[in-house]
Amino acid sequence: MHLWICNQCSAEIPQEGGPEVCPLCNQHDRGFEESEKKVAEDTEDKKYSALYREILKELEKYDEGCEPQQLKFCCEE
């Protein structure tokens, strides 16, 4: 997969053709470097995805029986 790296903010943009403007910093003056992204093996991705799902299930157990919290900004009391 082609990967373009912004020389301004180092954002990684995966696409075939070179981008005209960086979607993160909206700059084009410094240009982009072309790179190749290696595709990870499917078995490794599946292993980590399964582990991630197990961890999420464990974390959700901590919320059982708790009242939902109301989010506030730091300046609100």
C-alpha positions as CSV (number, residue, x, y, z in Angstrom):
1,M,0.0,0.0,0.0
2,H,1.3,3.4,-0.9
3,L,1.7,5.8,2.0
4,W,2.5,9.5,1.8
5,I,4.1,11.2,4.8
6,C,3.6,15.0,5.2
7,N,6.9,16.8,5.6
8,Q,5.1,19.5,7.7
9,C,3.3,17.5,10.4
10,S,4.4,13.8,9.6
11,A,0.8,12.7,9.0
12,E,0.6,9.4,7.2
13,I,-1.9,9.4,4.3
14,P,-2.7,6.1,2.7
15,Q,-3.6,6.5,-1.0
16,E,-2.3,5.6,-4.4
17,G,-1.6,9.0,-5.8
18,G,0.2,11.8,-4.0
19,P,-2.1,14.1,-2.0
20,E,-2.4,17.8,-3.0
21,V,-3.0,19.0,0.5
22,C,-2.4,17.3,3.9
23,P,-5.8,16.5,5.5
24,L,-4.4,17.1,9.0
25,C,-2.4,20.4,8.7
26,N,-3.8,21.7,5.3
27,Q,-0.3,22.4,4.1
28,H,1.3,21.6,0.8
29,D,4.4,23.8,0.8
30,R,6.9,21.2,2.1
31,G,5.5,18.3,0.1
32,F,5.2,14.6,0.9
33,E,7.5,11.7,1.0
34,E,6.4,8.4,-0.6
35,S,6.7,5.2,1.5
36,E,5.4,1.7,1.4
37,K,3.3,0.3,4.2
38,K,3.9,-3.3,5.0
39,V,0.6,-5.2,5.5
40,A,0.7,-7.2,8.7
41,E,-0.2,-10.9,8.6
42,D,-3.8,-11.7,9.1
43,T,-3.1,-14.3,11.8
44,E,-1.3,-11.7,13.9
45,D,-4.2,-9.2,13.5
46,K,-6.8,-11.8,14.4
47,K,-4.8,-12.7,17.5
48,Y,-4.6,-9.1,18.7
49,S,-8.2,-8.4,17.8
50,A,-9.4,-11.4,19.9
51,L,-7.2,-10.4,22.8
52,Y,-8.6,-6.8,22.6
53,R,-12.2,-8.1,22.6
54,E,-11.5,-10.2,25.7
55,I,-9.9,-7.2,27.5
56,L,-13.0,-5.0,26.7
57,K,-15.3,-7.7,28.2
58,E,-13.2,-7.7,31.4
59,L,-13.3,-3.9,31.6
60,E,-17.1,-3.8,31.0
61,K,-17.5,-5.8,34.2
62,Y,-16.2,-2.9,36.2
63,D,-19.2,-0.8,35.1
64,E,-21.9,-3.3,36.1
65,G,-24.1,-1.9,38.9
66,C,-22.7,1.6,38.7
67,E,-24.7,4.7,38.1
68,P,-23.8,6.5,34.9
69,Q,-21.5,9.5,35.4
70,Q,-22.4,13.0,34.0
71,L,-19.5,14.4,32.1
72,K,-18.5,18.0,33.0
73,F,-15.9,20.4,31.7
74,C,-13.2,21.4,34.1
75,C,-14.7,24.9,34.6
76,E,-18.1,23.5,35.6
77,E,-18.9,22.5,39.1
